[in-house]
């Protein structure tokens, strides 16, 4: 086989632990997602600056700030 020959790669398969970044469910990739994006309510930056407990709570929950 030539080193210039095209390589055939199989598409990656989603496992049961794969998390979709769009709908936050498991079992499929984002580009395969047919679900609507869920609304995630988060405090505004102004609210976080005025109330530092909100920022500490978000960091403890592991949510992006």
C-alpha positions as a LaTeX table, in Angstrom:
\begin{tabular}{lrrr}
\hline
Residue & $x$ (\AA) & $y$ (\AA) & $z$ (\AA) \\
\hline
Unk1 & 0.00 & 0.00 & 0.00 \\
Unk2 & 1.33 & 3.40 & $-0.92$ \\
Unk3 & 1.84 & 6.04 & 1.75 \\
Unk4 & $-0.05$ & 8.42 & $-0.58$ \\
Unk5 & $-3.12$ & 6.22 & $-0.83$ \\
Unk6 & $-6.23$ & 7.57 & 0.87 \\
Unk7 & $-6.83$ & 6.15 & 4.31 \\
Unk8 & $-10.32$ & 5.02 & 5.13 \\
Unk9 & $-11.34$ & 5.98 & 8.63 \\
Unk10 & $-14.53$ & 4.82 & 10.20 \\
Unk11 & $-16.72$ & 7.45 & 11.82 \\
Unk12 & $-16.39$ & 7.64 & 15.61 \\
Unk13 & $-19.22$ & 5.97 & 17.46 \\
Unk14 & $-21.00$ & 7.61 & 20.35 \\
Unk15 & $-20.98$ & 5.59 & 23.55 \\
Unk16 & $-23.52$ & 5.65 & 26.36 \\
Unk17 & $-21.25$ & 8.09 & 28.21 \\
Unk18 & $-20.93$ & 10.54 & 25.29 \\
Unk19 & $-22.67$ & 13.82 & 26.24 \\
Unk20 & $-24.22$ & 16.05 & 23.59 \\
Unk21 & $-23.16$ & 19.69 & 24.08 \\
Unk22 & $-26.43$ & 20.96 & 22.61 \\
Unk23 & $-29.15$ & 19.13 & 24.55 \\
Unk24 & $-26.94$ & 17.81 & 27.40 \\
Unk25 & $-28.25$ & 14.24 & 26.95 \\
Unk26 & $-26.08$ & 11.17 & 26.56 \\
Unk27 & $-25.65$ & 8.73 & 23.69 \\
Unk28 & $-25.05$ & 10.98 & 20.67 \\
Unk29 & $-22.83$ & 13.75 & 19.31 \\
Unk30 & $-23.87$ & 17.37 & 18.82 \\
Unk31 & $-23.99$ & 17.10 & 15.02 \\
Unk32 & $-26.41$ & 14.17 & 15.35 \\
Unk33 & $-28.73$ & 16.01 & 17.78 \\
Unk34 & $-32.41$ & 16.36 & 16.90 \\
Unk35 & $-33.51$ & 17.77 & 20.27 \\
Unk36 & $-34.08$ & 21.47 & 20.94 \\
Unk37 & $-31.53$ & 23.31 & 23.05 \\
Unk38 & $-32.74$ & 23.55 & 26.69 \\
Unk39 & $-32.86$ & 26.97 & 28.33 \\
Unk40 & $-30.33$ & 27.25 & 31.16 \\
Unk41 & $-31.00$ & 30.20 & 33.44 \\
Unk42 & $-27.86$ & 31.79 & 34.83 \\
Unk43 & $-27.31$ & 35.02 & 36.76 \\
Unk44 & $-25.88$ & 38.00 & 34.89 \\
Unk45 & $-22.34$ & 39.24 & 35.52 \\
Unk46 & $-23.76$ & 42.28 & 37.34 \\
Unk47 & $-25.71$ & 40.04 & 39.69 \\
Unk48 & $-22.59$ & 37.94 & 40.35 \\
Unk49 & $-20.49$ & 41.03 & 41.12 \\
Unk50 & $-23.15$ & 42.42 & 43.48 \\
Unk51 & $-23.66$ & 39.09 & 45.23 \\
Unk52 & $-20.40$ & 37.09 & 45.54 \\
Unk53 & $-22.32$ & 34.13 & 47.00 \\
Unk54 & $-23.80$ & 33.50 & 43.51 \\
Unk55 & $-20.34$ & 33.17 & 42.01 \\
Unk56 & $-19.21$ & 30.82 & 44.78 \\
Unk57 & $-22.37$ & 28.73 & 44.32 \\
Unk58 & $-21.82$ & 28.45 & 40.56 \\
Unk59 & $-18.20$ & 27.38 & 41.03 \\
Unk60 & $-19.25$ & 24.77 & 43.59 \\
Unk61 & $-21.86$ & 23.38 & 41.15 \\
Unk62 & $-19.21$ & 23.09 & 38.45 \\
Unk63 & $-21.12$ & 25.26 & 35.99 \\
Unk64 & $-19.17$ & 27.58 & 33.67 \\
Unk65 & $-19.17$ & 31.19 & 34.76 \\
\hline
\end{tabular}
